[in-house]
Amino acid sequence: MFSRVKKILSVATACASVFALSGVPAGLFAKTVPGMLESPKQPAGAPKPHGATPTEPQVQWQRMEYYAFTHFGLNTFTGREWGYGDESPELFNPTKFDADAIVKAFKDGGMTGMIYTAKHHDGWCSWQTKTTGHSIRKSPWKKGKGDIVREFADACKKHGIKFGTYLSPWDRNHPEYGRDGYIKAYYGQIEELLTNYGDVFEIWFDGANGGDGYYGGARERRNTPGGADKYYNFEQIVKNIRKMQPNCVIWGASHYGDARWGGSERGHVGYPHWHTVGSQNPEHTPSKHPETCNDNCRHIVSAHGIPGGDRWVPAEGDTPINHGGWFWRQGGQPKSPEQLMQVWFDCVGRGANLILNLAPDKTGRLDPADVKALMGFKKLRDALYKKDFALGAKAAAKTVRRGNTKSFGPQNLVDGDLDSYWATNDKTIKAEAVITLPKKATFDVVRVREEIRLGQRVAAWALDAEIDGEWKEVVVGQTIGVQTMLVLPEKVTAQRVRLRITDAEACPCISELSLFKLPEGLNLKKASNVSTLTAGVPKTKWKIVSAPAGTNAKAAIDGNAATFWHTHMKQELRPPQSFVVDMGEARKLRAFTYLPRQDGTTNGMTDRYVFEISLDGKSWKKVAEGEFGNLRANPIEQTISFTPEKARYFRFTGTHALDKNHVSAAEIGVLEAK
Ligand code: FUL
């Protein structure tokens, strides 16, 4: 039965054994603390919980499915993904900020909550904090008396969705970052956010940590002494939060939190998908990882979880609705409703929650194009869920726990009640239930749910349909968890279906089976590519004028995301490395775009740059220089704007790379001023 532990992914399990070396004190993950929601009582004779199980706040959180992320702060005004920490609070002055309209759009879009970046890595606090001078108190907006956290929290209450917050541990502004002084301020910030704004359903502790920063003027590189876990003392942070908000789900926080990252910033999570991990939460604890467990491995564990893992840490898939990034960007394009449906199936449909980012622009309003995509996405989901063909059907099973009692009977599969379930006797792993629909129906989506309060049990299942009097297998699934939703390879018309559980870690406890039909005209396959390239100035006449010998700079201007310029050929050419392009004619340029290498490795991935332009190819002007933030987790196209100027030539220089001593670029483009 445990062969799947070997099967899942060799790398993931290699890491699992490392994570299982727990130094975590037993009481920390106690099921209840005062004030924490309690799970309803199981019916008499219910199966014993198997392995790690969720707390009731986690169960309720996993049922939320879908909520908003909102990045809004100084980066909105500078166009940076990661502010350095020296940005002036004076920059924050939205002219039309309207929390009510933003939250209403989330509610109308079917979202169940929102998480606001109260402080990002640049350290600027968007509420009336007493912990630092680098805050909204110094911003001209509302004469320094404004409080964005308050406005969002109040709007959420008004519109009946939940409020959550993101508080970056890394603070590139604070003079004491990396020392004890910062920890005091940081704990104060957590306390302010969790005691002054009502219920907070989730708090995010981002894993990006340490590096260059302003740090009160020191302008240097600082790390987290002893590793992030030890420096912030997440064990203590979690204890403090449990006292302040016992029902708040803690995201990240090394291996002490309640929820984990889904493994990429594209919203997709892995399948098979387990809600459990080893004692040490896989992501963001590099100091704990031996050589064998690199970034890739961490991402794999985050995406898939670990079967039989001893902690319940369900995943959240995060992605921005806009290709521009997490903060609002000039010229950013939203993902299409169809692409968002693909994300839905690859995230919610695998049992993770989806947190979809919509960022207000400089005026403080959502981009209408983003809202249009949000509503188009809602329309497609409404069409998908319009009719559950299995709801209210007749269900029968040969194997039912304790001889067919009502409490565990198959009828629970189709009653629309998430708390009731079909279960078998303890030793019965393989089992089947036949569902007879009120009449013949045509469907191509199946959704199955387990009663997760008893642990995640099922590892393999199949759905059969009775077609022309014969049972035919129409889809095969692996894990189930809180929910798994699969698209059948083709539409099926049938009146009887059969759910077959073929492998499980303990007797199955299945709460629901639903059948749906994909909205007319939705082609998910066509929608699966979620990264795009901005169509800028056409490159047909472009020529490479110069590039380091032996490197293929043409690959960076061929319009093909899969090929890339790379200075690691026969020998490793260290940064800085440049290439020069002649565009054939002069144009007024306003921005350049950079797509990092897309082949899944970060070696030589350029994360700092200089961009220069020229009219004659002889005298050059530097128009942009800086850092591409967040590439490791989200290697999407970056757009860097500069003061518009005419040029025929440009020079792109990679001045630093994430890993290894060479540089690369999959694609460089330029955008013209109107
Ligand atoms: C990442 C951050 O570094 C990004 O800027 C963004 O906030 C994303 C949601 O998380 O780790």
Boltz pocket constraint, residues with backbone or C-beta under 6 A from the ligand:
constraints:
  - pocket:
      binder: B
      contacts: [[A, 81], [A, 82], [A, 206], [A, 207], [A, 208], [A, 318], [A, 326], [A, 630], [A, 633]]
      max_distance: 6.0
